[in-house]
Amino acid sequence: ALVLQQDDNNNADALPQSVEGMTGDSMTGNLFFASQFSADEPFLAGWPQDEMNGLIREVTPDGFYRIRSQMADRAVATIFLQSGNYDDLAIQISAQLDSQSAAASGYGIIFNYVDNDNYNVFAVDGLGRFSIWVREAGQWRELRGESEQWTLNPAINPAGEMNTLTVSVMGNQLTGMVNGETVTTVMDTTLEKGGIGIYIATPPDGSADVLIDMVQTMNTLPSLSDSMTGNQQGEVTLEASNN
């Protein structure tokens, strides 16, 4: 499903509004996997490859999953079709924001995905900031408190450099890591389990081009030494930024 929404607000630091849309069906079992986007891997069918309305999603010849949005003030949520309905797990992605993108563009991990109005996001941006959110019944809430939105952290590489994001979901405890460093741990009981996906967002003044090198799901949090961000193939929701 492809959903567009225009919003009157233009705060690049806020997460976007979601709008109601179709949701893709998930497998009933949990699939723990590592996807490196090689041409012959079995998980490619779970990642949408398409082009529409200024959005390109493709697997590149050199083995990246590329999500490029030329629409300012929009977010794209791409849900992995085969992700199942996870509760306790760790999700990890290695990705980078192209240096020609707007620096305030964000990218990261979607988890506990129930539908377009109920899911979590752990993300970084090209300015070296991170944030962790829950969207409940269509309303965003930063899980570290209302005064916190995007926060600078020296562990996060800027646009043009690779970051590895890991989020651990263990009961009600959510732990976010970037490049092997824990940047946040919060408690939240809003959503118990759900699907996973990739989040990117653009500010009002630019576009985003994100290359994803790896996505993997694990049933335990990796050690620091192991750490390295609807159709029949997934769900895409395009959303407007909110402030």
Summary of the structure (lengths in Angstrom):
residues: 243
radius of gyration: 15.8
end to end distance: 24.9
largest distance: 45.8
contacts: 858
relative contact order: 0.31
helix: 2%
strand: 47%
